[in-house]
Amino acid sequence: MNPVTVHTLEAFSAAWNRHDIEALMSFMTDDCVFETAAGPDACGTRHVGAAAVRKAFAMAWETVPDAQWRNGVHHVTGDFGVSEWTFTGTAADGSRIEVNGVDLFTFRDGKIALKNVFRKARPNLPAPAR
């Protein structure tokens, strides 16, 4: 199995921006874990296993249909990686979201075993005037 590289994380990020669930899941292990930025637990919300992670990933686009992760900078060292990004999109009330964040990754056998998200808490920006 090929090791995860910066190019792997660039392709993973591009799949997020295309809203391509099949491509995203191809990067993940079968027993993958996704820890979200928000939720009731110290880790946010933990989704375990490919089916649960797939559902949680898709929910990001249902919640913010124009979601994008811009300005990506990626780092890989062995079985650990980091992606820095700016998340943008439109909330249901029309306000704009623009926050910086990072994903911390653990890799196993050339795939992502853990995606752990950290995102700045910032009030949404006013909806654009029409």
C-alpha positions as protocol buffer text, in pm:
chain_id: "A"
residue {
  index: 1
  type: MET
  ca { x: 0 y: 0 z: 0 }
}
residue {
  index: 2
  type: ASN
  ca { x: 136 y: 345 z: -88 }
}
residue {
  index: 3
  type: PRO
  ca { x: 192 y: 585 z: 202 }
}
residue {
  index: 4
  type: VAL
  ca { x: -27 y: 893 z: 242 }
}
residue {
  index: 5
  type: THR
  ca { x: 142 y: 1205 z: 104 }
}
residue {
  index: 6
  type: VAL
  ca { x: 66 y: 1576 z: 75 }
}
residue {
  index: 7
  type: HIS
  ca { x: -73 y: 1495 z: -271 }
}
residue {
  index: 8
  type: THR
  ca { x: -316 y: 1247 z: -111 }
}
residue {
  index: 9
  type: LEU
  ca { x: -447 y: 1518 z: 122 }
}
residue {
  index: 10
  type: GLU
  ca { x: -474 y: 1762 z: -170 }
}
residue {
  index: 11
  type: ALA
  ca { x: -688 y: 1508 z: -356 }
}
residue {
  index: 12
  type: PHE
  ca { x: -897 y: 1444 z: -42 }
}
residue {
  index: 13
  type: SER
  ca { x: -956 y: 1819 z: -7 }
}
residue {
  index: 14
  type: ALA
  ca { x: -1052 y: 1848 z: -374 }
}
residue {
  index: 15
  type: ALA
  ca { x: -1310 y: 1570 z: -324 }
}
residue {
  index: 16
  type: TRP
  ca { x: -1462 y: 1768 z: -35 }
}
residue {
  index: 17
  type: ASN
  ca { x: -1492 y: 2075 z: -257 }
}
residue {
  index: 18
  type: ARG
  ca { x: -1654 y: 1867 z: -537 }
}
residue {
  index: 19
  type: HIS
  ca { x: -1894 y: 1720 z: -278 }
}
residue {
  index: 20
  type: ASP
  ca { x: -1788 y: 1376 z: -404 }
}
residue {
  index: 21
  type: ILE
  ca { x: -1876 y: 1122 z: -133 }
}
residue {
  index: 22
  type: GLU
  ca { x: -1750 y: 822 z: -330 }
}
residue {
  index: 23
  type: ALA
  ca { x: -1408 y: 978 z: -377 }
}
residue {
  index: 24
  type: LEU
  ca { x: -1392 y: 1083 z: -11 }
}
residue {
  index: 25
  type: MET
  ca { x: -1473 y: 736 z: 116 }
}
residue {
  index: 26
  type: SER
  ca { x: -1207 y: 584 z: -110 }
}
residue {
  index: 27
  type: PHE
  ca { x: -948 y: 760 z: 109 }
}
residue {
  index: 28
  type: MET
  ca { x: -1087 y: 616 z: 434 }
}
residue {
  index: 29
  type: THR
  ca { x: -1025 y: 281 z: 608 }
}
residue {
  index: 30
  type: ASP
  ca { x: -1327 y: 53 z: 659 }
}
residue {
  index: 31
  type: ASP
  ca { x: -1314 y: 116 z: 1035 }
}
residue {
  index: 32
  type: CYS
  ca { x: -1249 y: 490 z: 1001 }
}
residue {
  index: 33
  type: VAL
  ca { x: -1337 y: 747 z: 1266 }
}
residue {
  index: 34
  type: PHE
  ca { x: -1456 y: 1105 z: 1209 }
}
residue {
  index: 35
  type: GLU
  ca { x: -1456 y: 1346 z: 1502 }
}
residue {
  index: 36
  type: THR
  ca { x: -1648 y: 1665 z: 1425 }
}
residue {
  index: 37
  type: ALA
  ca { x: -1576 y: 2021 z: 1538 }
}
residue {
  index: 38
  type: ALA
  ca { x: -1901 y: 2046 z: 1736 }
}
residue {
  index: 39
  type: GLY
  ca { x: -2107 y: 1811 z: 1946 }
}
residue {
  index: 40
  type: PRO
  ca { x: -2189 y: 1704 z: 2298 }
}
residue {
  index: 41
  type: ASP
  ca { x: -1859 y: 1531 z: 2376 }
}
residue {
  index: 42
  type: ALA
  ca { x: -1507 y: 1661 z: 2434 }
}
residue {
  index: 43
  type: CYS
  ca { x: -1422 y: 1526 z: 2085 }
}
residue {
  index: 44
  type: GLY
  ca { x: -1729 y: 1692 z: 1926 }
}
residue {
  index: 45
  type: THR
  ca { x: -1928 y: 1402 z: 1785 }
}
residue {
  index: 46
  type: ARG
  ca { x: -1752 y: 1074 z: 1705 }
}
residue {
  index: 47
  type: HIS
  ca { x: -1867 y: 876 z: 1401 }
}
residue {
  index: 48
  type: VAL
  ca { x: -1722 y: 524 z: 1379 }
}
residue {
  index: 49
  type: GLY
  ca { x: -1714 y: 299 z: 1072 }
}
residue {
  index: 50
  type: ALA
  ca { x: -1747 y: 372 z: 702 }
}
residue {
  index: 51
  type: ALA
  ca { x: -2129 y: 386 z: 698 }
}
residue {
  index: 52
  type: ALA
  ca { x: -2148 y: 634 z: 987 }
}
residue {
  index: 53
  type: VAL
  ca { x: -1863 y: 847 z: 849 }
}
residue {
  index: 54
  type: ARG
  ca { x: -2022 y: 853 z: 501 }
}
residue {
  index: 55
  type: LYS
  ca { x: -2349 y: 979 z: 652 }
}
residue {
  index: 56
  type: ALA
  ca { x: -2170 y: 1244 z: 861 }
}
residue {
  index: 57
  type: PHE
  ca { x: -1963 y: 1365 z: 563 }
}
residue {
  index: 58
  type: ALA
  ca { x: -2278 y: 1399 z: 348 }
}
residue {
  index: 59
  type: MET
  ca { x: -2450 y: 1593 z: 627 }
}
residue {
  index: 60
  type: ALA
  ca { x: -2192 y: 1871 z: 590 }
}
residue {
  index: 61
  type: TRP
  ca { x: -2323 y: 1942 z: 239 }
}
residue {
  index: 62
  type: GLU
  ca { x: -2687 y: 1910 z: 344 }
}
residue {
  index: 63
  type: THR
  ca { x: -2630 y: 2166 z: 619 }
}
residue {
  index: 64
  type: VAL
  ca { x: -2420 y: 2402 z: 402 }
}
residue {
  index: 65
  type: PRO
  ca { x: -2492 y: 2321 z: 34 }
}
residue {
  index: 66
  type: ASP
  ca { x: -2221 y: 2556 z: -100 }
}
residue {
  index: 67
  type: ALA
  ca { x: -1957 y: 2440 z: 152 }
}
residue {
  index: 68
  type: GLN
  ca { x: -1595 y: 2485 z: 42 }
}
residue {
  index: 69
  type: TRP
  ca { x: -1261 y: 2431 z: 215 }
}
residue {
  index: 70
  type: ARG
  ca { x: -1027 y: 2692 z: 66 }
}
residue {
  index: 71
  type: ASN
  ca { x: -661 y: 2790 z: 100 }
}
residue {
  index: 72
  type: GLY
  ca { x: -556 y: 2435 z: 188 }
}
residue {
  index: 73
  type: VAL
  ca { x: -209 y: 2372 z: 325 }
}
residue {
  index: 74
  type: HIS
  ca { x: -122 y: 2008 z: 395 }
}
residue {
  index: 75
  type: HIS
  ca { x: 150 y: 1838 z: 598 }
}
residue {
  index: 76
  type: VAL
  ca { x: 235 y: 1469 z: 634 }
}
residue {
  index: 77
  type: THR
  ca { x: 486 y: 1305 z: 866 }
}
residue {
  index: 78
  type: GLY
  ca { x: 472 y: 927 z: 873 }
}
residue {
  index: 79
  type: ASP
  ca { x: 127 y: 815 z: 991 }
}
residue {
  index: 80
  type: PHE
  ca { x: 18 y: 1167 z: 1093 }
}
residue {
  index: 81
  type: GLY
  ca { x: -106 y: 1458 z: 884 }
}
residue {
  index: 82
  type: VAL
  ca { x: -255 y: 1805 z: 912 }
}
residue {
  index: 83
  type: SER
  ca { x: -466 y: 2005 z: 668 }
}
residue {
  index: 84
  type: GLU
  ca { x: -518 y: 2375 z: 730 }
}
residue {
  index: 85
  type: TRP
  ca { x: -809 y: 2545 z: 551 }
}
residue {
  index: 86
  type: THR
  ca { x: -1070 y: 2821 z: 552 }
}
residue {
  index: 87
  type: PHE
  ca { x: -1426 y: 2689 z: 555 }
}
residue {
  index: 88
  type: THR
  ca { x: -1678 y: 2902 z: 364 }
}
residue {
  index: 89
  type: GLY
  ca { x: -2045 y: 2863 z: 289 }
}
residue {
  index: 90
  type: THR
  ca { x: -2395 y: 2994 z: 342 }
}
residue {
  index: 91
  type: ALA
  ca { x: -2599 y: 2905 z: 651 }
}
residue {
  index: 92
  type: ALA
  ca { x: -2972 y: 2827 z: 628 }
}
residue {
  index: 93
  type: ASP
  ca { x: -3058 y: 3185 z: 736 }
}
residue {
  index: 94
  type: GLY
  ca { x: -2851 y: 3332 z: 450 }
}
residue {
  index: 95
  type: SER
  ca { x: -2560 y: 3443 z: 668 }
}
residue {
  index: 96
  type: ARG
  ca { x: -2207 y: 3370 z: 548 }
}
residue {
  index: 97
  type: ILE
  ca { x: -1968 y: 3133 z: 719 }
}
residue {
  index: 98
  type: GLU
  ca { x: -1593 y: 3199 z: 698 }
}
residue {
  index: 99
  type: VAL
  ca { x: -1370 y: 3032 z: 957 }
}
residue {
  index: 100
  type: ASN
  ca { x: -1023 y: 2882 z: 972 }
}
residue {
  index: 101
  type: GLY
  ca { x: -971 y: 2527 z: 1082 }
}
residue {
  index: 102
  type: VAL
  ca { x: -754 y: 2220 z: 1071 }
}
residue {
  index: 103
  type: ASP
  ca { x: -799 y: 1848 z: 1025 }
}
residue {
  index: 104
  type: LEU
  ca { x: -567 y: 1619 z: 1218 }
}
residue {
  index: 105
  type: PHE
  ca { x: -527 y: 1280 z: 1050 }
}
residue {
  index: 106
  type: THR
  ca { x: -401 y: 940 z: 1154 }
}
residue {
  index: 107
  type: PHE
  ca { x: -314 y: 710 z: 864 }
}
residue {
  index: 108
  type: ARG
  ca { x: -303 y: 332 z: 844 }
}
residue {
  index: 109
  type: ASP
  ca { x: -214 y: 117 z: 544 }
}
residue {
  index: 110
  type: GLY
  ca { x: -215 y: 416 z: 308 }
}
residue {
  index: 111
  type: LYS
  ca { x: -559 y: 542 z: 408 }
}
residue {
  index: 112
  type: ILE
  ca { x: -715 y: 781 z: 659 }
}
residue {
  index: 113
  type: ALA
  ca { x: -812 y: 600 z: 980 }
}
residue {
  index: 114
  type: LEU
  ca { x: -900 y: 915 z: 1180 }
}
residue {
  index: 115
  type: LYS
  ca { x: -1014 y: 1261 z: 1069 }
}
residue {
  index: 116
  type: ASN
  ca { x: -1033 y: 1493 z: 1369 }
}
residue {
  index: 117
  type: VAL
  ca { x: -1166 y: 1845 z: 1296 }
}
residue {
  index: 118
  type: PHE
  ca { x: -1089 y: 2168 z: 1481 }
}
residue {
  index: 119
  type: ARG
  ca { x: -1254 y: 2492 z: 1366 }
}
residue {
  index: 120
  type: LYS
  ca { x: -1254 y: 2848 z: 1499 }
}
residue {
  index: 121
  type: ALA
  ca { x: -1577 y: 2964 z: 1662 }
}
residue {
  index: 122
  type: ARG
  ca { x: -1680 y: 3286 z: 1488 }
}
residue {
  index: 123
  type: PRO
  ca { x: -2021 y: 3449 z: 1441 }
}
residue {
  index: 124
  type: ASN
  ca { x: -2152 y: 3420 z: 1088 }
}
residue {
  index: 125
  type: LEU
  ca { x: -2123 y: 3725 z: 864 }
}
residue {
  index: 126
  type: PRO
  ca { x: -2439 y: 3909 z: 757 }
}
residue {
  index: 127
  type: ALA
  ca { x: -2619 y: 3782 z: 449 }
}
residue {
  index: 128
  type: PRO
  ca { x: -2528 y: 3979 z: 135 }
}
residue {
  index: 129
  type: ALA
  ca { x: -2764 y: 4264 z: 52 }
}
residue {
  index: 130
  type: ARG
  ca { x: -2994 y: 4189 z: -238 }
}
